[in-house]
């Protein structure tokens, strides 16, 4: 089984709808991250969490919110989806005291019509 | 702020050709540098890394040397294979208040033909 899982893998929704993307990990890592990937722009950090009680905004947090329900679970919400939030979303995890390697989930492709 | 710039792609090569993907960075302090690879339909996975100047990261025949004087971390492979076709991302992790966060380049698409 994959160490970092994301659900759903694909989602098509309409403008104005609320969407939640979920991430779970079995690696026992304390840190979790949400990125979005757009063609030609690489990955940009949306939110990150260094432990259950620590949530921080990344470089593009507007229009998004997150919840760290447990050490293993980190959800990303789009309260009112808009078309320019169409992108590939990745969750990642890392262990704070080790070598900085981040482990990525398979991604969620979100399309907002 | 921190930033990473990769060479424009896509890059198309024949099998067994030499590969170079350029990466330069801007950062405060002494960042750690990474190359991640994304195979079709998958998430990113770490390919190699270097944590201080003059370090060489290597994995699966790929190499990159941390050059502080030129702020570069170019990825090289002497003989590419079709299975190397993927998107390659250069990234840095700076210290201080950026601790733990990665800054990515825009990615370079590599296609290797038989």
Interface residues (C-beta under 8 A of the other chain):
Chain A: X4 X31 X33 X35 X40 X41 X42 X43 X44 X45 X48 X50 X58 X90 X92 X94 X96 X99 X100 X101 X102 X103 X104 X105 X106 X107
Chain B: X4 X32 X34 X36 X41 X42 X43 X44 X45 X46 X49 X51 X89 X93 X100 X101 X102 X104 X105 X106 X107
